[in-house]
């Protein structure tokens, strides 16, 4: 089992920034592609960003590219999602995700994910 614990969500105004953190425990960290999905009430969980196991490659949904940055710290067994220029449409619950079965460049389907965090709420509102 791998346990994922997110933190860093909150309420911000449009244009502001937040940094989400996800700390992993349990399974070998380097064996997994990790990343983030998000979900609004009544909607499907959607892909946000992913990083390969060696953090050489990162991938983003078109809606967040150039605003969000995913980074990975293997020593701390953590990944981070720096979110800049937040907009009301970014309001969602953000979930940390991990899978050893699919490479980071294939992420898109939440059914491909092996492990999920509990989620952290991000609200963007004036």
Protein Blocks (a to p, Z undefined) as FASTA:
>chain_A
ZZdddehiacddehiacddddddehjafklpccddddddehiacddfbdcdfklmaccdd
fklgokaccdddfklopacdddehiafklgccddddddfkbcfklgobfklpmbdcebia
ddddZZ
